[in-house]
Amino acid sequence: MTVFDDMWRYLSTGANWSGSDGIAALLGQQLLLTVTALLMAMVVGLPIALWLGHLGRGGFLAINISNVGRAIPTFALLALLVVAPWPGTDQLGPYGRAGLATLLALTLFALPPIITNSYVAMREVAPEVREAARGMGMTGMQRFWRVELPLGLPLVVSGLRLALVQVWATATIAALVAGPGLGQIITDGFFRSNYGKGIAGALVVAAVALVLELLAAMVQRAVDPTRRGTPSGGHTDALSVTGATVDPPAESVG
Amino acid sequence: MRVTLLGAADEPSCYSRLVNDWVCLDYVSDRQQEIVDATIQHIGITVVSVLVGLAIAFPLALLARRLPRLESAILAVTTGIYTVPSLALFPLLVPFTGLTATTVVIGLALYALTILVRSLLEGLRSVPDDVRESATGLGYGRGQLLLKVELPLALPVVMAGLRVATVSTVALTTVGSLVAYGGLGNLIKDGVLTNFRAELFTASLLCVILAFVLDALLVLAQRLLTPWTKGARA
């Protein structure tokens, strides 16, 4: 198909990769956006969610924030932020046009998976383990740092992994409101009927998304203290639909 | 007195370029047809996508259950698809399906598929083994066991997945505006391009409302389909 020829020609032309709006620069910009937004969401979301999980309060909010976040279209939120008087389309350093609006939207969309997973991670620590730690005379702080956090870490990291992938996807959509990032290549290709270019951009975005996901999966495996590899069955993450319950698991009888 | 009245009559409507209010009922009544059309397109794309996703997810889940070796492969592939951003997935489909609603439906069905396969597998797995054995003991064949025992018992989990898939599909449909089939997303895109606040806000709000309405309908359907859970959970 000729579109694929166009795509290949676009990707194999060195000039398209260099320059201020070349693939390399936009890729760097989108990675910078993704990392910044993820860090911002972690700074805001992790302490609150972990501490609430430790105390066992605010479960309703922590669980439902994911459901609400899912219902709000990324595109609509970005559009509202860009058209509003603030943050608008202002240039923000290396983050490009509408940089602040994009960063805010990305951070907001990274929060739900981080909060829900961190909360559930803390709550899912087995009650017996918690009791044992209390019986050993550990203070609340010690239980949090030495027992609950290490045991809950794989699930916390799985939330971060989901957030990372989601932020990357959202950063692509920023181009629909003429924002920064690799999505520019896609939208530009489409609006000018240069489909080869659009598809080339899409291919790069998709490839990087898969690489990010694989890297995150490796990190997740590395932090699992029990080293069971990828959990199957029983264990849940934010993509799973059953696991996110607030109640502690029912005690077995007999 | 007359002057002020005349002034009031000449006042530009709340969605004119000069005023450009976010919330404007005049806009809604004046452009009613446009908004209704976009909403119908949005609902149509969402419903068809989820149904197509379900139709593919069902045999895949059964296959994955029958052949455990295939299960991890199926889950890996569908999760991989889920990783690809929607703005990248639609263009990758365009060479095959062109700038049509089919492109959007296939893309969204693929995303729904990921969630549905997982929930179908989890749901079928949640059926207690002794129930399955009793049914076999009563003489149920494989097909009957699936249809009359396993599926009804898996329904709560499957419905939970269906709700997640539907709500996210409503939100993702807006990105279809890239190929001009985005339902309310088309209005959002136009709102951004022309700095039309009322259009942008109304369409965004309708998207969120639509997601919650469809979610509520699914909850209702689940109540009707699983009357035996009524007492079990408040």
Interface residues (C-beta under 8 A of the other chain):
Chain A: M1 V3 F4 N67 R70 A71 I72 P73 T74 F75 A76 L77 A79 L80 V82 V83 V165 W168 A169 T170 T172 I173 A175 L176 V177 A178 G183 I186 T187 G189 F190 Y195 G198 I199 G201 A202 L203 V205 A206 A209 L210 L212 E213 G233 L239 S240 V241 T242
Chain B: T79 G80 Y82 T83 V84 P85 S86 L87 A88 L89 F90 P91 L92 V94 P95 T114 I115 R118 S119 E122 R125 S126 V157 A160 G161 V164 V167 S168 V170 A171 L172 T173 T174 V175 S177 L178 V179 G185 I188 K189 G191 V192 N195 R197 L200 F201 A203 S204 C207 V208 A211 F212 D215
